[in-house]
């Protein structure tokens, strides 16, 4: 069971990762910046801190004892990831959601896995090198097929999409994907914080939460800062008091809880995988979450009347599952 537990945790995390975006459909009547500020405060500050304080005694003392370089790098990469999240919204109007998701997920999964991998000593001589590289490559193929299915579906529904500024949108999405990978790079570089927690007696599975607290401080500074900037720029502070906004607040909180539930559980699984945890677990998380998000899309009728694109989607999802199995196997080498 100990062999399979880490992978079960990553699979469980993907359920939350693939579902948290549902809450974004219920922002109205709140302004985006008001909804987002509530969301990131729950997702990046309140929930991570509460969870970490429950299972990591003397959390702040442990962080203070951790290497300053790990804290600085973790926060720095978290901050850069925040920029990528904002760029995601800029790309969608140019190339549509499906192509944006495909580019971002593909680059975030591959770069977020390979950067920590090649930061390891003797990465190329590691016995799992071939399987990791093959799994990541196959994951990219699966994401590409899934994105193509989404593009075909969107074009079938709206033929005007050909007139969009494709090159500009792709450039923004590619930048977003690379920056989005840095959340996992930050987590990998904050590993010494988790090691300090382990040395203080915290079990391996829970030690990762100390690392997430550090990384998400940087992420929160960027996300909350941008939301507050928009609140001043758009003079939309009154949006918090708009009538009939209870449902929007509710979904903002639910989405925030799901978002960090995904990262927190992924971190636990990654910690149990050992040194290769961030390398193997991250692409598995994103690949499997893409499957979950498309299941929700199917249930909501987004693939209705698009039989040929849907068959292509199924092929992409099968490839993603095979890639996940291959990545899981690489940790047993």
Buried (B, 14 or more C-beta within 10 A) or exposed (E): EEEEBBBEBBBBBBBBBBBBBBBBEBBEEBBBBBBBBBBBBBBBBBBBBEBBBEBBEBBEEBBEEBEEEBBBBBBBBBBBBBBBBBBBEBBBEBBBBBBBBBBBBBBBBBBBBBBBBEEBEEBEEBEBBEBBBBBBEBBBBBBBBBBBBBBBBBBEEEEEBEEBEBEEBBBBBBBBBBBBBBBBBBBBBBBBBBBBBBEBEBEBBBBBBBBBBBBBBBBBBBBBEBBEEBBEEEEBEEBBEBEEBEEBBEBBBBBBBBBBBBBBBBBBBBBBBEBBBBBBBBBBBBBBBBBBBBBEBEEEEBBEEBEEBBEBBBBBBEBBBBBBBBBBBBBEE
